[in-house]
Amino acid sequence: MTVEVVPVPAARRQTLHFLRFAEAAAPVHLDTEVDATALLAHRVRGRRYSVVSYAMRALGEVMPGFPEANAAFAGSLRPRVARHAAVDVKLTLDKKVDGTRSVLSVVLPDVDGCTLDHLQNAVERLRDTPVGEIRELDGARALQKLPLLVGRLAFALANRLRGRHTRMGTVALTSLGHAPVRRFFSHGGTTVTIGLGRIAPTPVVVDGEVVVRPVLPLSLTFDHRVIDGAMAADLLTALKTTLEATGAGDVDGVGAGDRAGTA
């Protein structure tokens, strides 16, 4: 048998730097299920928004109520926490770089001040723009060009506590909804990482009867260095409630929260 040993592609160097950074965390995982009936109905009545856009809007609504979770951690002998007033979402992207499939990420700032249309516009731009033209990926492209040890140092310097939210966000969001994935748990380098699976028809009990509803798997990974399980469970419950209420009180398929305000 012939074994080929090759260098790790440069397109994956930023992932290696991130994983080394993320090793210090103490991740704990929770999950729940979202009844997506109202969410899907909202998509039918109006613009076909991405589930990711709904999730970002929900994070913008929920995270300000959990300031301890909208935070970042650093230090060992002198542990410190940076708490953020705004909600900046780190969104992962599945892109090909020089023929190599790679996970990249961008930060969408101030999602707590964004409309659903603004978030959807951002999702569509990131989805449809060639990877070499996405300006938010300039930093990742620079890391891919640096020797490994130099890139590791550059990554660490760029993600120091005070300014980390500009590159890592204050909360991470990742989705595998394109595949038949029910449960997955990811640590995105932030205190809270939200994972989305694929919406699928699922038997559930409603008022004592078994019915089939579209169910969205929703996971939450939290860094135990920053918050505890009780708060994480409350946050996950609030996200579930917010997503299930999507479309409530809407007029002509447009949410009340979408009629005013821009990012």
Contacts in CASP RR format, 6 or more apart in sequence:
PFRMAT RR
TARGET T0000
AUTHOR 0000-0000-0000
METHOD contacts of the structure
MODEL  1
MTVEVVPVPAARRQTLHFLRFAEAAAPVHLDTEVDATALLAHRVRGRRYS
VVSYAMRALGEVMPGFPEANAAFAGSLRPRVARHAAVDVKLTLDKKVDGT
RSVLSVVLPDVDGCTLDHLQNAVERLRDTPVGEIRELDGARALQKLPLLV
GRLAFALANRLRGRHTRMGTVALTSLGHAPVRRFFSHGGTTVTIGLGRIA
PTPVVVDGEVVVRPVLPLSLTFDHRVIDGAMAADLLTALKTTLEATGAGD
VDGVGAGDRAGTA
8 16 0 8 1.000
9 97 0 8 1.000
9 98 0 8 1.000
9 100 0 8 1.000
9 102 0 8 1.000
10 98 0 8 1.000
10 144 0 8 1.000
10 145 0 8 1.000
11 97 0 8 1.000
11 98 0 8 1.000
11 99 0 8 1.000
11 100 0 8 1.000
11 102 0 8 1.000
11 144 0 8 1.000
12 100 0 8 1.000
12 102 0 8 1.000
13 143 0 8 1.000
13 144 0 8 1.000
13 146 0 8 1.000
13 148 0 8 1.000
13 151 0 8 1.000
14 104 0 8 1.000
14 140 0 8 1.000
14 143 0 8 1.000
14 144 0 8 1.000
14 155 0 8 1.000
15 102 0 8 1.000
15 103 0 8 1.000
16 148 0 8 1.000
17 143 0 8 1.000
17 151 0 8 1.000
17 152 0 8 1.000
17 155 0 8 1.000
18 155 0 8 1.000
18 188 0 8 1.000
18 189 0 8 1.000
20 152 0 8 1.000
21 155 0 8 1.000
21 156 0 8 1.000
21 159 0 8 1.000
21 189 0 8 1.000
22 187 0 8 1.000
22 188 0 8 1.000
22 189 0 8 1.000
25 73 0 8 1.000
25 187 0 8 1.000
25 189 0 8 1.000
25 223 0 8 1.000
25 225 0 8 1.000
26 223 0 8 1.000
26 224 0 8 1.000
26 225 0 8 1.000
27 185 0 8 1.000
27 187 0 8 1.000
27 221 0 8 1.000
27 222 0 8 1.000
27 223 0 8 1.000
27 224 0 8 1.000
28 221 0 8 1.000
28 222 0 8 1.000
28 223 0 8 1.000
28 224 0 8 1.000
28 229 0 8 1.000
28 232 0 8 1.000
29 185 0 8 1.000
29 219 0 8 1.000
29 220 0 8 1.000
29 221 0 8 1.000
30 219 0 8 1.000
30 220 0 8 1.000
30 221 0 8 1.000
30 222 0 8 1.000
30 229 0 8 1.000
30 232 0 8 1.000
30 233 0 8 1.000
30 236 0 8 1.000
31 183 0 8 1.000
31 185 0 8 1.000
31 217 0 8 1.000
31 218 0 8 1.000
31 219 0 8 1.000
31 220 0 8 1.000
31 236 0 8 1.000
32 218 0 8 1.000
32 236 0 8 1.000
32 237 0 8 1.000
32 240 0 8 1.000
33 202 0 8 1.000
33 204 0 8 1.000
33 215 0 8 1.000
33 216 0 8 1.000
33 217 0 8 1.000
33 218 0 8 1.000
33 240 0 8 1.000
34 215 0 8 1.000
34 216 0 8 1.000
34 217 0 8 1.000
34 218 0 8 1.000
34 240 0 8 1.000
34 243 0 8 1.000
34 244 0 8 1.000
35 204 0 8 1.000
35 213 0 8 1.000
35 214 0 8 1.000
35 215 0 8 1.000
35 216 0 8 1.000
35 244 0 8 1.000
36 51 0 8 1.000
36 199 0 8 1.000
36 213 0 8 1.000
36 214 0 8 1.000
36 215 0 8 1.000
36 216 0 8 1.000
36 243 0 8 1.000
36 244 0 8 1.000
37 213 0 8 1.000
37 214 0 8 1.000
38 244 0 8 1.000
38 245 0 8 1.000
38 246 0 8 1.000
38 247 0 8 1.000
38 248 0 8 1.000
39 51 0 8 1.000
39 54 0 8 1.000
39 216 0 8 1.000
39 243 0 8 1.000
39 244 0 8 1.000
39 246 0 8 1.000
39 247 0 8 1.000
40 199 0 8 1.000
40 214 0 8 1.000
41 247 0 8 1.000
42 49 0 8 1.000
42 246 0 8 1.000
42 247 0 8 1.000
42 250 0 8 1.000
42 253 0 8 1.000
42 255 0 8 1.000
43 49 0 8 1.000
45 250 0 8 1.000
45 252 0 8 1.000
45 253 0 8 1.000
46 252 0 8 1.000
46 253 0 8 1.000
46 254 0 8 1.000
47 117 0 8 1.000
47 120 0 8 1.000
49 116 0 8 1.000
49 120 0 8 1.000
50 120 0 8 1.000
50 123 0 8 1.000
50 124 0 8 1.000
51 175 0 8 1.000
51 177 0 8 1.000
51 196 0 8 1.000
51 199 0 8 1.000
51 216 0 8 1.000
52 91 0 8 1.000
52 123 0 8 1.000
52 173 0 8 1.000
52 175 0 8 1.000
52 196 0 8 1.000
53 116 0 8 1.000
53 119 0 8 1.000
53 120 0 8 1.000
53 123 0 8 1.000
54 116 0 8 1.000
54 243 0 8 1.000
54 246 0 8 1.000
55 173 0 8 1.000
55 175 0 8 1.000
55 194 0 8 1.000
55 196 0 8 1.000
55 239 0 8 1.000
55 243 0 8 1.000
56 89 0 8 1.000
56 91 0 8 1.000
56 108 0 8 1.000
56 111 0 8 1.000
56 114 0 8 1.000
56 119 0 8 1.000
56 173 0 8 1.000
57 111 0 8 1.000
57 114 0 8 1.000
57 116 0 8 1.000
57 119 0 8 1.000
58 239 0 8 1.000
58 242 0 8 1.000
58 243 0 8 1.000
58 246 0 8 1.000
59 87 0 8 1.000
59 89 0 8 1.000
59 111 0 8 1.000
59 171 0 8 1.000
59 173 0 8 1.000
59 194 0 8 1.000
59 239 0 8 1.000
60 87 0 8 1.000
60 89 0 8 1.000
60 111 0 8 1.000
60 112 0 8 1.000
60 113 0 8 1.000
60 114 0 8 1.000
61 112 0 8 1.000
61 242 0 8 1.000
62 235 0 8 1.000
62 238 0 8 1.000
62 239 0 8 1.000
62 242 0 8 1.000
63 69 0 8 1.000
63 70 0 8 1.000
63 87 0 8 1.000
63 112 0 8 1.000
63 170 0 8 1.000
63 171 0 8 1.000
63 192 0 8 1.000
63 235 0 8 1.000
64 70 0 8 1.000
64 87 0 8 1.000
64 112 0 8 1.000
66 231 0 8 1.000
66 234 0 8 1.000
66 235 0 8 1.000
66 238 0 8 1.000
67 83 0 8 1.000
68 83 0 8 1.000
68 226 0 8 1.000
68 227 0 8 1.000
68 231 0 8 1.000
69 171 0 8 1.000
69 191 0 8 1.000
69 192 0 8 1.000
69 222 0 8 1.000
69 226 0 8 1.000
69 227 0 8 1.000
69 231 0 8 1.000
69 232 0 8 1.000
69 235 0 8 1.000
70 83 0 8 1.000
70 84 0 8 1.000
70 87 0 8 1.000
70 170 0 8 1.000
70 171 0 8 1.000
70 191 0 8 1.000
70 192 0 8 1.000
71 81 0 8 1.000
71 82 0 8 1.000
71 83 0 8 1.000
71 84 0 8 1.000
71 170 0 8 1.000
71 191 0 8 1.000
71 226 0 8 1.000
72 81 0 8 1.000
72 82 0 8 1.000
72 84 0 8 1.000
72 161 0 8 1.000
72 164 0 8 1.000
72 165 0 8 1.000
72 168 0 8 1.000
72 170 0 8 1.000
72 190 0 8 1.000
72 191 0 8 1.000
72 226 0 8 1.000
73 79 0 8 1.000
73 80 0 8 1.000
73 81 0 8 1.000
73 161 0 8 1.000
73 191 0 8 1.000
73 223 0 8 1.000
73 225 0 8 1.000
73 226 0 8 1.000
74 80 0 8 1.000
74 82 0 8 1.000
74 160 0 8 1.000
74 161 0 8 1.000
74 164 0 8 1.000
79 225 0 8 1.000
80 161 0 8 1.000
81 226 0 8 1.000
82 161 0 8 1.000
82 162 0 8 1.000
82 163 0 8 1.000
82 164 0 8 1.000
82 165 0 8 1.000
84 165 0 8 1.000
84 170 0 8 1.000
86 109 0 8 1.000
86 110 0 8 1.000
86 112 0 8 1.000
86 170 0 8 1.000
87 110 0 8 1.000
87 111 0 8 1.000
87 112 0 8 1.000
87 170 0 8 1.000
87 171 0 8 1.000
88 107 0 8 1.000
88 108 0 8 1.000
88 109 0 8 1.000
88 110 0 8 1.000
88 111 0 8 1.000
88 165 0 8 1.000
88 166 0 8 1.000
88 169 0 8 1.000
88 170 0 8 1.000
88 171 0 8 1.000
89 107 0 8 1.000
89 108 0 8 1.000
89 111 0 8 1.000
89 169 0 8 1.000
89 170 0 8 1.000
89 171 0 8 1.000
89 172 0 8 1.000
89 173 0 8 1.000
90 105 0 8 1.000
90 106 0 8 1.000
90 107 0 8 1.000
90 168 0 8 1.000
90 169 0 8 1.000
90 171 0 8 1.000
90 172 0 8 1.000
90 173 0 8 1.000
90 188 0 8 1.000
90 189 0 8 1.000
90 190 0 8 1.000
91 105 0 8 1.000
91 106 0 8 1.000
91 107 0 8 1.000
91 108 0 8 1.000
91 123 0 8 1.000
91 126 0 8 1.000
91 172 0 8 1.000
91 173 0 8 1.000
91 174 0 8 1.000
92 103 0 8 1.000
92 104 0 8 1.000
92 105 0 8 1.000
92 172 0 8 1.000
92 173 0 8 1.000
92 174 0 8 1.000
92 175 0 8 1.000
93 103 0 8 1.000
93 104 0 8 1.000
93 105 0 8 1.000
93 106 0 8 1.000
93 126 0 8 1.000
94 101 0 8 1.000
94 103 0 8 1.000
94 178 0 8 1.000
95 101 0 8 1.000
95 102 0 8 1.000
95 104 0 8 1.000
95 131 0 8 1.000
96 102 0 8 1.000
96 131 0 8 1.000
97 104 0 8 1.000
97 131 0 8 1.000
97 144 0 8 1.000
104 131 0 8 1.000
104 137 0 8 1.000
104 140 0 8 1.000
105 140 0 8 1.000
105 172 0 8 1.000
106 126 0 8 1.000
106 134 0 8 1.000
106 136 0 8 1.000
106 137 0 8 1.000
107 136 0 8 1.000
107 165 0 8 1.000
107 166 0 8 1.000
107 167 0 8 1.000
107 168 0 8 1.000
107 169 0 8 1.000
108 114 0 8 1.000
108 119 0 8 1.000
108 122 0 8 1.000
109 166 0 8 1.000
109 169 0 8 1.000
109 263 0 8 1.000
110 263 0 8 1.000
111 119 0 8 1.000
111 263 0 8 1.000
113 261 0 8 1.000
113 263 0 8 1.000
114 262 0 8 1.000
114 263 0 8 1.000
115 257 0 8 1.000
115 258 0 8 1.000
115 259 0 8 1.000
115 260 0 8 1.000
115 261 0 8 1.000
115 262 0 8 1.000
115 263 0 8 1.000
116 255 0 8 1.000
116 257 0 8 1.000
116 258 0 8 1.000
117 258 0 8 1.000
118 262 0 8 1.000
118 263 0 8 1.000
126 134 0 8 1.000
126 136 0 8 1.000
131 137 0 8 1.000
132 141 0 8 1.000
139 158 0 8 1.000
142 154 0 8 1.000
143 151 0 8 1.000
143 154 0 8 1.000
143 155 0 8 1.000
146 154 0 8 1.000
158 167 0 8 1.000
159 167 0 8 1.000
159 168 0 8 1.000
168 188 0 8 1.000
168 189 0 8 1.000
168 190 0 8 1.000
169 190 0 8 1.000
170 190 0 8 1.000
170 191 0 8 1.000
171 190 0 8 1.000
171 191 0 8 1.000
171 192 0 8 1.000
171 193 0 8 1.000
171 194 0 8 1.000
172 186 0 8 1.000
172 188 0 8 1.000
172 189 0 8 1.000
172 190 0 8 1.000
172 192 0 8 1.000
172 193 0 8 1.000
172 194 0 8 1.000
173 193 0 8 1.000
173 194 0 8 1.000
173 195 0 8 1.000
173 196 0 8 1.000
174 186 0 8 1.000
174 188 0 8 1.000
174 193 0 8 1.000
174 194 0 8 1.000
174 195 0 8 1.000
174 196 0 8 1.000
175 195 0 8 1.000
175 196 0 8 1.000
175 197 0 8 1.000
176 184 0 8 1.000
176 195 0 8 1.000
176 196 0 8 1.000
176 197 0 8 1.000
176 198 0 8 1.000
177 196 0 8 1.000
177 197 0 8 1.000
177 198 0 8 1.000
177 199 0 8 1.000
178 198 0 8 1.000
179 198 0 8 1.000
180 198 0 8 1.000
180 200 0 8 1.000
181 197 0 8 1.000
181 198 0 8 1.000
181 217 0 8 1.000
182 197 0 8 1.000
182 198 0 8 1.000
182 200 0 8 1.000
182 217 0 8 1.000
183 197 0 8 1.000
183 217 0 8 1.000
183 219 0 8 1.000
184 195 0 8 1.000
184 197 0 8 1.000
184 219 0 8 1.000
185 195 0 8 1.000
185 219 0 8 1.000
185 221 0 8 1.000
186 193 0 8 1.000
186 195 0 8 1.000
186 219 0 8 1.000
186 221 0 8 1.000
187 193 0 8 1.000
187 221 0 8 1.000
187 223 0 8 1.000
188 221 0 8 1.000
189 223 0 8 1.000
190 223 0 8 1.000
191 222 0 8 1.000
191 223 0 8 1.000
191 226 0 8 1.000
191 227 0 8 1.000
192 220 0 8 1.000
192 221 0 8 1.000
192 222 0 8 1.000
192 223 0 8 1.000
192 227 0 8 1.000
192 232 0 8 1.000
192 235 0 8 1.000
193 220 0 8 1.000
193 221 0 8 1.000
193 222 0 8 1.000
194 218 0 8 1.000
194 219 0 8 1.000
194 220 0 8 1.000
194 239 0 8 1.000
195 218 0 8 1.000
195 219 0 8 1.000
195 220 0 8 1.000
195 221 0 8 1.000
196 216 0 8 1.000
196 217 0 8 1.000
196 218 0 8 1.000
196 219 0 8 1.000
197 216 0 8 1.000
197 217 0 8 1.000
197 218 0 8 1.000
197 219 0 8 1.000
198 217 0 8 1.000
199 214 0 8 1.000
199 215 0 8 1.000
199 216 0 8 1.000
200 214 0 8 1.000
200 215 0 8 1.000
201 212 0 8 1.000
201 213 0 8 1.000
201 214 0 8 1.000
201 215 0 8 1.000
202 212 0 8 1.000
202 213 0 8 1.000
202 214 0 8 1.000
202 215 0 8 1.000
203 210 0 8 1.000
203 211 0 8 1.000
203 212 0 8 1.000
204 210 0 8 1.000
204 211 0 8 1.000
204 212 0 8 1.000
204 213 0 8 1.000
204 215 0 8 1.000
205 211 0 8 1.000
206 213 0 8 1.000
216 243 0 8 1.000
218 236 0 8 1.000
218 239 0 8 1.000
218 240 0 8 1.000
218 243 0 8 1.000
220 232 0 8 1.000
220 235 0 8 1.000
220 236 0 8 1.000
220 239 0 8 1.000
222 229 0 8 1.000
222 232 0 8 1.000
247 253 0 8 1.000
247 255 0 8 1.000
249 255 0 8 1.000
249 256 0 8 1.000
250 256 0 8 1.000
END
